[in-house]
């Protein structure tokens, strides 16, 4: 009997040791060779167009010299982005508010935090974050860099709720980060500076360049020419987008510049006469985001007030308010708001063009997807276990605990189960487990 018990114990220890060696594949679905996060953009992205806008995106790039995108750095950032362990109760990740399926934005007007509270503003898309000339982030541009921005939601008392020191502690708790930090930075030392750099690398890697617009743009030297793959309405909308108001267009490219269709700084776009409820950067100015994948990122504006692109177009057509700090591009020479007076057909055409900026590959691109292994259902144990630990990164509720020694079952904050010394079970016992709150 003693020999049999010893053999069982040795077998269990071997299993536990093996699990530790396979920890990355146990938790994460990552390729053996990291994904290539460098993107070969079409030539027209980096070369100024003939005949006018849009121009090259190179003037907007905000990547710092000390944090270029690397494959291992972006891989680490991807795991951090989707890891719910970085919220206080392990229920929220960055991806909860910036959802890949929705253009890395949120369908809700305001996002829900780890305790059910709501954010103060709508979640801005992360697509083409690297293309913003002054390099500032958040709607009010309070973060000077993307590296400074990515840590703030984790520390926000509504969004994710950790302190700066807790960020490193949570990461050190997870066994899968050791090798990821070695790959990205040469050793396994966890610092918040490294966390911010990895997250920023991942976010900057998310670029849109495979839309219907891009297919058409690749066929012409002059972007003002009609695109052969566009409908008549889409080409009409494109012309209205790039043509200045004094020439009968909307002048949209004045604020949404280059092939990234991104802004160059915060603007007051005349949403309200009185902006005292939310001044943004100051005097009602807010960051001008990219229009790429705009079809997928509703609702619109910093407060999510518009639910459709038609409402957005109507605002610029007839609804701009005469705020004292209204952007110059939205004013006549006498200071009054420009009224475009587009016909219904013109407004519909402009919406049609905006929808050609939708890049459907964004939602399915594996490099930017959730890397965590789907939830497992069963824990099978047999014999008497006198040493060893089982831990899951996801929440586990034991549905059948009739044979467990509950005094030795450690449930940490309801977010993982740890079986610790001594944990005795009857031979052949199978514990059915339901995993909740999966990454």
Residue, then its C-alpha position, 0 to 999 in steps of 0.5 A: x500500500x505504501x509503495x502504491x501511495x508513493x507511486x501515485x504521489x510521484x505521478x501527481x508531482x510529475x504532472x504538476x511539474x509538467x504543468x509549470x513548464x507548459x505555463x504559457x501554452x496553458x494560459x495563452x494561445x501564442x505562436x511559437x514565433x511571435x506575430x510580425x507587428x510591422x506593417x508594410x503600408x501602401x506607398x500612398x500612405x507615406x507619399x504626398x498625393x498629387x493634386x492635393x489632400x490627403x497627404x502622407x501619414x508620416x507627419x502625424x507619427x507619435x512613436x518615441x525613439x525609445x519605444x519602437x514597436x517590436x514583435x515581442x514588445x507588442x506581444x507582451x502588450x497584447x497580453x496585458x491589454x486583455x488581462x483582467x487581472x489588471x483590475x481590482x476585482x479581476x473583471x475588467x481589462x483594457x479590451x472591455x472598453x476597447x473592443x476589437x469587434x467594435x473598432x476598438x471602441x465601445x457600443x455603450x455611450x459610457x463604459x462600465x467599470x469594475x464595480x459597475x460605475x460609468x466612465x465620464x466620456x465615451x471610449x475613443x477608438x484605438x485604431x491608428x493611435x500612432x497617427x496624431x501629431x501632438x502625441x497627446x491622448x484622451x479626449x481632453x489630451x491630458x496625457x502627453x504621450x500614449x505611454x503616459x495614457x495607458x496606465x491611467x485607466x488601470x489606476x482610475x477608481x471607476x475603470x480598473x481600480x489598481x494603484x501603481x504599485x499593485x500593477x506590478x504585484x498583479x503581473x508578478x502573480x501571473x506565471x505567464x509573464x516571466x518569459x514574456x518580459x524576458x522576450x520583450x526586455x531581456x530579463x523578467x523584471x516587471x516595472x510600470x515603465x515596461x508595462x506602459x511601453x509594451x501596452x503602447x507598442x501594442x496599441x500603436x500596432x493597430x492600423x487600418x489600411x485595407x478598406x474599400x477606400x484603400x482598394x480604390x486609392x491604390x488604383x489612382x495617382x490623384x485621390x481627387x479622381x473618381x475611384x473605379x470601385x466606388x459607386x457614384x454616391x461614394x465618389x460624390x461623398x469623397x469629393x464633398x469630403x475633400x472640397x472646401x466649403x467655399x467651393x461647395x464641399x464640406x471641408x472635412x479633410x481640414x480637420x481629418x487629415x492625411x491618409x489616416x483621416x486623423x486630427x492634428x490637435x484638439x478643436x471646438x466643433x460647435x456641439x454646444x454654446x455653453x461647454x461648462x459641463x465639460x470643457x475638455x482640453x479647455x473652452x470646449x476643445x476635444x481631441x479630433x479622432x481618426x475617421x477610419x472604421x468610423x462606421x463601427x465606432x458609434x456612438x459619436x463625440x466625446x459624450x456619445x450624443x450622436x448614435x448615427x453617422x447621419x446625425x453627425x453629418x447633419x450637425x456639421x451641415x446645419x447644427x454647429x453652434x456659435x461658441x466663442x472658441x469655435x474652430x476657425x475651419x467651422x466659421x465664416x469670415x465674420x465669425x458665424x458658423x458655416x452652414x453647408x446647406x447640403x441636400x439630402x442626396x449630398x448628406x447621404x453621399x457623404x455618409x456613404x463615403x465615410x463607410x468606405x473607410x471601414x476595414x473589416x479585417x480589423x475585427x478578425x486580425x489575430x495579432x490584435x485578438x484576445x490571446x487567453x486560452x478559452x475556459x476549461x471545465x473540469x478538474x480531475x484529481x485522484x489519490x491523496x495529494x500532500x503537496x502541489x498547487x493548482x491555479x487558474x487565471x480565471x474565476x472558478x466556482x466548484x459545482x461539486x465540492x462534496x468530497x473536498x476538505x474545504x478548510x484547505x481550499x483557498x479561493x483568492x478574491x473569488x477569482x482563482x482556486x488554489x489547492x494547497x497543502x494538504x488537500x485530500x480527495x477520494x480516489x477517482x473524484x472528479x471536481x466539476x468546475x465552471x469558470x467565470x469572468x474569462x479573459 
